[in-house]
Amino acid sequence: MNFNEIKALDESYVLQTYGRNQVAIDHGKGATLWDTVGKEYIDFTSGIGVCSLGYANETWAEAIYDQAMKVGHISNLFYTEPYAKLASKLVPAAGMAAAFFGNSGAEANEGMIKLVRKYSFEKYGEGRATIITLKNSFHGRTITTLKATGQDHFHEFFFPFTEGFRYAEANNMDSLMSAAGDDVCGVMMELIQGEGGVNPLQKDYVQAVAKLCAERDWLLLIDEVQTGVGRTGTMFAYQQFGIQPDVVTFAKGIAGGLPFGGFMTGEKCRNVLRAGDHGSTFGGNPMSAAAGNVVMDTLTPGFLAQVTEKGQYLRDSIAALNSPYVSGIRGMGMMIGVGIQGTTHKELKDKLMAEGLLCLTAGKDTLRLLPPLVITKEEIDKGLSIMARVMK
């Protein structure tokens, strides 16, 4: 099918909830994509951080095929090997105690919210269910995770929202203390606010929040849906902040392109959720878990060091462009935010796409770069060359 045929079907039969780019992607290899007319694009998006191993990765595809020819799905009423093996790799790598597998980031955050409230209820009774989140955060698009999101424009239309959230300014302990109270059970935060503009939190602030949580027996809840599974150069971003969360969520890159997500708990609350308390029909799906095992096997210490190096190379090279459109560069590993001035981030994103480079936007003025973790230096340089032409 050509682009116009695909678009016509979309407009006729699909809810128009996305502002799609006027491109239909047909296939890819590594960090390079081609559309339906054969135009080549360097991909700095990886499906919003999902395609961690890029496109057409043969080991990943073979693992999915092999598992599909055994059993594609059987439900969590039975044991299967792939999810058990994945948990045995993921949990120790995170320094956690146990994992729950679901399908998406929003679902993972919902599960984490349920866990912290049950922990507090069983220990302290009613009246201690409020979770503090940060302004400018993003935690998902369900009714509850929308309310957890600290951006006012997400709190429209879908009333009534789930109660039990208060918001504090990021990197401001006075603001956090103002939001505190006897009704609080946990603090939930992204260590890099992705959708909010790729804004890393300050390390001393994060450590102060962790200390306060420990003192008051609030659970420290870290949303690593976008930052986790190697994206920032370590298995999880919190490993660069000198903290250990009570609960951490993950999704996006964990299965390299298949729907998968979940959360992990520390020993303190590993037994809070018991049989019947939580579940997910497709959670731990054998094919997705098989893909997740390939991802985990790829993320060796040497590979993660390369993620850090490539991310630094990208940031340094963009800074060296001396573009009048760039107001600042921030991020960790292969999660990079480029502040934009003199034009809108959306206009610049469209100009880069027209020249063959796919990027994302975030916040009000940020170009967001989330390349596949396997991107080669040659592919990075091609993307930088396009940036140089468009942004100079």
N, C-alpha and C positions, 0 to 999 in steps of 0.2 A: 504494500500500500504506500502511496505517496503522502506527503505532509498534509495536503488539503483533504484527502480522504480520511486520514486519522483524525484531523481536527473536526471534520464534519460529524463523525461518529461521537466524539467527545461532547460536542455541543448539543447533540440530539439526545444522548442517553446518559450523560454523566452530570451530576450536580456541579455547578460552576463555583466551587469553593476555593479554587486555586488561581492565582495570577500567573498562569504558565508562561514561560518563555516561548517565543514563536519558533521553536525548533523541535523536531521529533528525532530522538536518539535511536539509532538502529543497533549499533554494536560497539564494542570497545576492546582494547587490549592494554594491559598495564594501567597507565594513567592517561590514555589517549582514547577519545571517542570519535565516532563518525555518525553523521545524521543520515536521513533517508536519501539524500542526494549525493552522499559521499564526501561531504565537507568534514575536514578534520578539526577536532577541538582538543586542546590540552585541558585536562580536568583538574581544577583546584577546588572541587566541591565534594567529591566522593559520595554523592547522594546524601548530602548534609551529614557527612562524617560516618556513613554506614559502610561504604565499600572499602574497608581498610586494606584489603589485599588487591585492590584494583579490579580490573575486568578480565574475564577469560583466564582466570588462574586455574591451571589444569589440576593441581593437587586438590584445591577446594571443590572444583566441579566433580572430580572423580569420587571424592568422599561422599558428596551428596547423592550421586548416582548409585554408588555401591549400597548406601543405606536405603535409598528408595527401592532398590530391587530386593531388599530384605523385608523391611516394614517401614512405611511412611509415617504412620501414626497408630498408637494403640491406647493412649490415655494414661494418666498417672495412677490408675488402678493396678498397673503392672510395672515391674522393673524393666528398664532397658539399659544396655551398656553405654550408649553415647553420652547421656546426661550425667551418669555416674562418673565416667572418666573426665568429663568436662569440669564437674565440681571438684574433683580431686586435683585438678591443675589450677583452677581459678582461685579457690579458697586459700590455699597456702600462698599463692603469689600476692594475694591482697592482705595477708596477715589476719584473716578473719576466721570465723569458726564454722559457719554453715551458710548454704545458699538456697534461695528459692528462685525457680525459673518461671518466667512468664513470656510475654510477647513484645512489649514495647516500653519506652521510657515512661510514658504517663502511667501505664499499669504498674510499673515498678515503683514509681513514687506513691501511687495509691496504696500499694502493699506496705511500704515503709511507714506511711501515715497511720494505717491500721495498727501496725506493730507498736509504734510508740504510744498510741493511745491505750492499747490493751496493757502494755507494760505498766503504764502509770495507773490505770484503773485497778489492776490486780494488786498493786503495791500500796496505793494511796486512796483508792476509792473515787467517787464522783467529784467533779469540780476541778479537775486538773488535766485538761485536754487541749489547751491552747498551744499552738506551735508558732514560734517566731520565725518568719522568713525575711529576706532582704528586699528592699526596694530595688527595682530594675531587674529582678530575677525572672526566670521562666521555668516552670515545672511541669507543663503539660496542658492538654486541652479538654480533659474531662471536667465535669462540674467542680469537683474537689480540687484538682490540680490547677485549674484556672484561678480559684480563690487563693490557693497557696502562692500563685505568681504575684510578685510585687509590682505590677504595672496596672494603673487604673483603667486603661482602655480595654483590658481583658475582662474587666468586671462590669460588662454591659450585656443587656438583652436577655441573658439566660437565667433570670431570677426564678426562685431564690437559690443563692449559692450556699455551699456548705459553710457552716460557721466554724469558728475556732482558730482563726489565724490573725496575727498582728504583724506589722511590718517595721523594720528598723533600717536606718541608713547603713549601707555597706561601709566598712572600715571606720565605724564610729561607735565606740563602746558606750558613750553616753546615751546615744540613741537606743542601743540595745537594752541598756538598763532601764530606760524610760518605758520600753515595751514589756519589761519583765513583770512578774507578779506571781502570786501563789497558785494561779491557775495554769501556769506554763508546765509543759511536759517535755519540750524539746526545741532545738534550734535546727532549722533546715536551710542549707545554702549550697550554691554552686561555688566552687573555688575560682572558676573563671566564668563570669556571667556571659554566656554565649549569645543567646538571642538579644540580650540587652546591650550588646556592643563589644563583645570580646574584652571584658574588663577583669583582669586578674585581681583577686583580693590581696591585701597586704598580709605578709606572713605573720607579723607580730599580732595583727588583729585576729587572724584565724586561731592562733595559739591561745590568745586571751579568751576567745569564745569557748574553745575546748576546755580550758581551765575552769571557766565559770560553769559549764555544763557538768563537769565532774563534781564540783563543789555542791551543786544544787540537785544532783541526780536528774538532770535533764538529759535526754538522749541527744547525742551529737549526730545529726543526720546529714550526710553528704550526698548530693545529687551529682553523680558522675556519668550521667547518660551521654553527655557529649564529650567530656574530658577524659573518660576512662578508656581502658583497654588499649593503652599505648599511645593515645593521641598526643599527650604532652611530653612524651619521651620517657616516662616511667609507666608501669602497669596502670597505676592510678595517680591522679594529680596530687592527692593528699600525701603521697609518699615524698613529695618535695616540700611539704609544709610542716613536717615534723609533728604530725598528729596521727591518731588512730581513731577513726569514727566508731560509733556504736552500730550504725547501719549505713551502708553505702549502696546506691543504686547504679545500675549499668544497663546499657542497651546498645543502640546504633552499631558500632563496629564489632561487637562480640561475635556475630556469625557471618561477617563479611558481606552481607547483602540479603540474608534471609531474616524474616521477623523473629526477633529474640530479645529478651531482656530479663531483668530480675533484680534481686537485692541480696546482699550478704549481711549477716549479723556477727557481732563479736560474741565472745563467750557469755558476757553479761546478760544478753537477751536472746540467746539461741533457742531457748525453750518456751518463749512467750507464745508463739503461734503453734497450736497443736492440731491434731487431726480434726478436720471440719472447720477450722477457723479461717482458712484461706485456701484458695485454689485457682486453677487456670486450665481450661480444657486443653489448650494447645501448649501449655507450659512444659518445657523440656522436650519438645518435639524431637524425635530421633534424627530427622534430616537436618534440622537447624543445629542441634547439638553436635552432630558430626561435622558440620561446617565450623562450629565454634572450636572444636578440637584442633582443626587445621590452623585457625587463627592463633590459638594459644601456643601451638607448637612453633609457629613462626616468630612469636614475640620473645625471642631470646635476648639476653642482655646485650649482645652485640648488635642485634637488629634495633633495639630501643635506643642504643647510643647513636645509631645512624639517623633515627627519627629526630633526635636532638640536634645533630649536626646539620641535617637538611633544613630543619626549621630555622636554625641560626643563619644558615646561608641565604635562605629566602628573605629573612628580615634585613640582613645586612645589604643584600643586593637591591631590595626595594628602596632602602634608605639612600643607597648610592646613586639612584636615579635622579635624586634632587628634584623631584617633580613638584611643581607649584600646587598640584592637587593634593599632596600628602601633608597632613597636619600632624601625624604621629603614627608610630608602629608599636604594637604591643602583642603579648601572647606568650605561649610556652609551646615548645616542640612544634608540631605541625597544626597548631591552632593559632591562627594569626589574625589580628585585626589591624586594618589600615584606616586611620582616620582620614576623611575626605573633606576638602574645602574647595570653593570655587566652582563646584558643580554638585549635583546630588549623587549619592552613592548608587542610586538606581540607574541614572543616566550613564554613569561611568561603567557600571556592570554591563549595560546593553552595548556600549561601544566596544568593550573588551570581547564580548561574545561575538559581535559582528566580525571581529578580527581573528577569532578562533581560540579564545580563552574563556573558560567557564568559571565564574566566581559567584559568591553569595553576598548578600547584604545582611546587616544586623544593626539594631538600634536606629538612631536617626541619621547617622553620618558615617557609618563604618562599612568598609568592604571586608568581607569575612572569607578567609582562605582555609580550607580543610582538605588538602590534597590527599589522595590515597597514600597510605604509609609506605607503599612500595614504589612510589614515584622515583624515576631515575633522575640523575643530574641533567641528562640530556633533555628530558621532558621539562624539568624545572627551568632550564635555560631557554627553552622554546617559549614557555609562558612568560618569562621575564623579558624576552625580546618583544613580545606582543605588548606587554605593559610599557616598555620603553617607548614604543611607537605611539601608543595611545595617550600616555600620561605625560609625555614631554611636549 
